[in-house]
Amino acid sequence: MSEWTRKTIAQCAADEPYSTQIGPFGKALTPQEYTSSGVPLLRGVNVNSGRFYDDGFVFISEETADRLSKFESFPGDVLLVHKGTLGQIGLMPKNRKFDRYIMGNSMLRVKCDPEKLLPEYLYYWLSSSEGQHYLFSRVSQVGVPQIQQPLTTLRQASLPVPPLYEQKAITNILGSLDDKIELNRQMNETLEAMARAIFKDWFIDFGPTRAKMAGRPPYLPGQVWSLFPDTIDEETGLPQGWNVGNILEFADLLSGGTPKTSEPSYWDGDIDWVSAKDVKNANGSFLLETEKKITQTGIDKSSTKLLPPKTTIITARGTVGEHRILGRPMTMNQTNYGLKAKDHFGDYFIYFMLKNLIEELRQQSYGTIFDTITTKTFLNTTCTKPSKMMVQKFEDQVVPFMDTVLCNQVISSTLAELRDRLLPRLMSGEIRVKEAEKMVEEVM
């Protein structure tokens, strides 16, 4: 600890022009200069929880980018959002889709002096409770939330700076946890895509029936292949003998409630209580944690009910259409609906069917967010109605994929909790690197 010092970001920034920089503002860049292709403009949507999202861009021309060259971001830059979705921190990666990126007007960036401060260390400090408290203590709530005097605030931020070798050791520990979390996320993305591809092939595109009609060889086990009709009905466009129904023929629609907020005995228990915000902010397809919790008395004295695991939850108001699968028993409030598979219909079949229906509703709304979901919404939707045997075979195919997704999410949640516990203690020197390494080894 004797080698640790406290320095400002300005003291640790690279000794070059624009090493700490705010994005263009005012007339420097206007929406009229946006183009459909060209050089991507970095915005708040491109950094979140340390990840860099290399999509969802608006673009500017090469000529405009040349004019705004001092706002260009390079690999190793630490990126912050100072307006709108505050607190988002990220690192510009080495491997990226485009050759050039220009900061938007909501962005800040730091180029670190590599002999003083590692960008990964600065990223973790800004993500820590100390760094976040510093940033949020300087936020103006008038109008759009924003950091007051953002560039000055950034430059004056004071952080503990250990020697470079210790910075490296700290970031290696935290980075190993983040790397495993990211690996699990990518694996889950692949596994769910595989499960969804099976759903789409069987129940949307009718791939096996079309393959039979084209005389192609079977690509499914014999028992499954034989369940698919040999032809498509010309009138319905469905496999011969199949019908359409609505999702409530396969699932029970469940509603939630809110215990009386003025009664302390109903709250701060150990039973998760799902809000629309929880559904929207969940990290993955399964919901594992909620912001608020209630007691058994809160359940008994309100209209909310304990829902079983693998119930699919969908937000009905606010940010409508967000959906997750419950990873464990939970309750929910009235801004959500739950869908639980009826006897002999599968929970994952319901999840993927709902996902497909939401996409259809959004397409009918021309890409906009529909205002609300009611019971009538579910009754008015139509979907393919396969046999119970067909649904069971589908579940047999996808349960190994989706149960692995759940397992990976639980592991990642444990790793994230450990990272968040270690982060402030490592940054303050409260815990030594060797001790932290042992704690990581126990869970990896």
N, C-alpha and C positions, 0 to 999 in steps of 0.2 A: 504493500500500500504506500510505502514511502516514495515510490517512483511515480505514483499517480499524481496528476495535476488537474486543475480545473481550467478549462479554456473555453473561449467563445467559438462559435462556428466560424466567425470572421477570421479568427486567428488560425484556424485549421484549414481554411479554404485554400485552393490552389492559387499560387502567385501569378495570376493571369487575368486579363480583362473578363468581366462577366462570369466569374467563378461562382458568385451567388447572384441569381437573376430571377426576376419576376417576368411572367409572360407579357406579351404585348397588350396594351389596354387603350381604351378610347378609340381614336381614329387610326391608330397604328395598324389595326386589323379589324375589318368590319365583315359581317355575315355576307355581304354582297360579293366578297372576294372568295367565298367558298366555291369549290368545284367538285365535280363528281369523281375525279381521280387526280393523281398528282402526289404531292407531299402530304403525309398525314399530320393532323393537328392533335397534339396531346391534350386530353381533357380528364376530368375526374373519373370518368368511367374506365379509364385505362390503367388505373392503379387502385388496388384494394388488397388489404391483408398481405402486403408484400409481393403479391403477384402483379405481373405486367400483362395486361390484356391487349394483345396485338390485333385488335379488330374494333369495330364500332366507331370508325373514324369519320370525321369530315376532312376534306382535303383542300389544299391551296395549290396554286400553280408553282412551277419551278421558279418563275420570275419573282413571285411574291415571296417565296422561301429565301431567295437570294437577298431580297431587300431586308428580310427579317433574320438574317444569318446569326445575329447575336443571341437569338432565342432558340437556336438549334440545340438538341439534346443528344448526348453521345453515351456510349456504353460506360457504366460506372457512375453516371449521374444519380444523385439521390433526388427523387421527385416528391413534392408535397402538393396537396390541394389546399389552397388558402381561402376558397370561396365555394359555398354550396355544401358539398359532402365533405365537411371538414374532418381532419384527422387521418385521411387516407395517405399512406406513405408507400413508396415503391422504389425499385432500382431499375434503371434502364439496362436491359440485358445485352450480352454480347451477340447472342443469336436472335435476330429479329427479321421481320418480313421485308422491311423497307430500308433503303439506303440512308434516308434522312427523316428526321422527325422535328417538327417545330412545336414549341410549347404554346398552349392556348392561354387565354387570359386568366384562367383560374389556377394556374400552376406556378410553383416555385421550384427552383433546382439549386443544388450545391455540387460543385466539383471539388473534391477533397484533395489536399496536398498529400500524396502517397507516403511522404516521409513523416507525416504527423498523425493522420487519421485515415483509417480504412473506411470506405463508403459503406461496407456491410455493418461496421460497428456504429456508424452514425445512423444508419437505417434502424438498427435495433434500439438505439437510445431514443430516437424520435418516436418509436413504437411503444416504448416503456411507459409506465405510469407517470414517471417524472417528466418525460418529454411531452406526453399528451397533456398533462396538467399545465405545463408551461404554455403550450399552444392554445389550449381552450380558455386559459385565464385571460387571454388577450383577444377574445372574440367579441365582436359587436353583434347584438341580436336585432338591430334595427334593419328591417328589410331582409334581404338574403343574408344568412349568417356568414360572416367573414372575419378573418384575422385582421385586426387593426394594424396599420402600417406594416404590412406583411414582410417586406424585405428587411426592414429594420429589426422587426421581431425575430426573424430568422437569424440574422447576423449576430444579434446580441444573446442568443440562446447559449447558456453556459452548461457544459457537460463534463463529467469526469473522464479524463483521458489517461489510460494506462499506457505503458510502453507498447510498441507495435506488436511484439511477440505475444503479449498478453491479450491485446485486441484480437489477434488472429486466433488464439486459443478460445476466447469467449465466443467469437463468431462461428468457429468450427462446431462448438457444442450446440449452440442455438440453430445453426444451419443444418446440422445432422438431423435434428428433430423436424425442421421445416422440410428438408429433402424427403424424409419418410412420409410426412403428411402429403406432400405434393405427389409422390409416387403412388400413394393410396388413392388420391383423387383421380389421377390419370387412369389407374387400374379400374376404378369404379366407373369412370366415364366409358371405358371400353366395354366393361361387363354389361352396363345398362344398355348401351347401344346394341349389343348383341341380343339381349332380351327383347328390346323394342323391335329389332329387325325381324325376329321370329313372329312377334305379334302382327306386324305390318304384313309380312308375307302370308300368314295364315288367314287373317281376318279382315284385311283391307284390300290387298292385291290378289288374294286367292291363288297364290303361286302354285301350290300342289295341283289344284284342279286345272289351271292353265297348262301346267307341264303335262298332265295326262292328256289333255286335248291336243297338245302339240306332239304327242308321242315320245316325250323325253323320258329318260329312265328315272326311277324313284330316287329322291335324295333325302328321304326320311325313313326311319324304321318301318318295317312292314305293317305292324299293327296301327301305327299312326297314319301311314300312307293310305291304308284301306278306308279310313274314316272320311276322307275327302271325296266328294262326288266326282264323277267323270266328266261332267259338262256344266256349263254356265247357262242358267235360264235366261233366254233372250228378253223376256219381259221385265224381270226384276234386276237383271245384271248380277245376280248372286249365284253361287253354286247351287245346282239343282236340289230342291228340297229345303234349302235354307230360307229363313225369314228375317225380317227386321223387327226390332223392339226398341225399348228405351232402357237406359242404364238401371232404372229402378226395378226392372224385372230381374236383375242380377244382384242388386245390392240394396240394403236397407239405408234409408236416409236418416241421419242422426243430427240432432241440433244441440246447441250448448246453452250456457247461461252464466251469469255473474253473481257470485255471492255478494251480499250486502257489504259494500266497501267500508262502511262506518263501524263494522263489527270486527274488532281485532282477532277474535277467536276463530274467524273464518280464514285468516290469511297467514302467510309465512309458515306454512306447514311443509310437508315433504311430498305433496302430490302436484305434479306439473299441471299448469293451467295455460292452455294455448290461446294466444291472441293472433290476429292477422299479422302483426309485426313479427312474431316468432316464426310463422310459416314463411314469410317473405325472406327473413334473414338467415334461415337455416343453411348450414354448410353441407349440402348434399341432399340426396333424395329422401333420406330418413330424418325425422325430427327426433332429436335425442334430449333436448334441454329447452326449458322455457324461462323467460325473464321472471315471471311471477309464479308463486306456488300457493296452494290452498290446503286446508285441513279436511279431514273426513267430515267434521261438523259443517264446514263450508259446503261440501257436497250434499249432505243430508238436508240442509236448510235452503237449497237453491235448486234451480232447474238443470244445472249442469250434471253430467253423469260421467262415470269412469269408463273410458273407451278402451277396448282391447288393442294390443299391439297389431300392427299391419292394417289398422283402419286408415283409409286415405282421407286426408283433410284438405279442403279447398276453401280459400277465402271468398266470401260472398259479398263483402263490401270493402271500400277502400281500394287497395290494389287488388282488384278482382281477378280470380283465376289462378293465383299462386297455389301450389299443391305440394304436399309431402305425405310420406307414409310414417305413421307413428312407429318409433323404434321400441317403445315400451308403453305400458298403460298410462294414459293421460286424460285430463278433462279439457274442455275448451269453452270459450265464450261464444256469444251469439253472432259474432261476425264471421263465423266459419260454419261449414257443414262437414259432416263426416259421412263416408260411404264404406259400409262393411259388407263384405260378400255374404250372400245368403248361402244356405246349405248347398254343398257340392259345387259352388262356383268359387273360383280362386281369388285371393286377395290381390295378387299381382296382375291378374287379368283385369280386375276392376281398375287398378292404378293406370295401366296402359290404355285401357279404354277411355278413362277420364282424360288422360293426357291428349289423346287423339281428338276427343270431343271439344276440348278447350281450344285446340288449334283451329278446328272448324269454326267455332264461334268467333274467334279473332279474325279469321278470314272473312266471315260474313260482315264483320264490323270494319272491314277494309283496313285491318292492321291496328285500329285504335283499341283501347281498353274498354270493354263493355262495362256499363255502369254498375250493374248489380246481378246477382244470381239468386233466384228464388226456386221454390219447389217446381213451379211451372217450367222453369228453364230445363230441369232434368226430364220432366215429362214430355217436353216438346222435342227433345233430341232423339235422333234415330241412330241405331247402330246394328251391326250384324249380330244375329242371334244364333250362335252355334249350339251344338248339343252339349249337355253336361260332360259327356265322355270326352268331347273335343277340348273343352276347357280344362279338364283334369290332365289331359295329355300335355296341354300347353304349360300348365303349372309344373308338371314333372320336368319339362325342359328348362324352365327359367328359374325355378326355386334355387338351384345351386348357384346361379349367377347372382341373384338378388340377395340371397342370404350372405354371400361373400361380401357384397357391397355393404350390407349392414355391419358385418364383422369389421371390415376395414374402417368404416366410419367410427365405430366405437373405439378402435385402436387409435385412430387419428385424434379423437376427442381427448383421450388420455394423454397423448403426446403433447397436444396443444395446451392442456392444463399444466403439464410439467414445464413446458417452455415458458408459459406466462408466470409461473412461480419462480423459475430460475432467473428470468430476465432482469427484474429489478435488483435481485440479490447479487447477480454477477456484475451489473452495471455500477453498483454501489461499493463493491468489494466486500460485501457482507459474507459471501461464500466464495471459497477458492475454487479454481478451475478443477483441481483433482477431485474434490468432493462432488462437484457438479457432474463430472465424467462418470463417477460411480453411480449416481442417481440415474443418469441416462442409460447406462449399461443394464440396469435392472429392468427397464421397460422396453428396451429395443429387441 
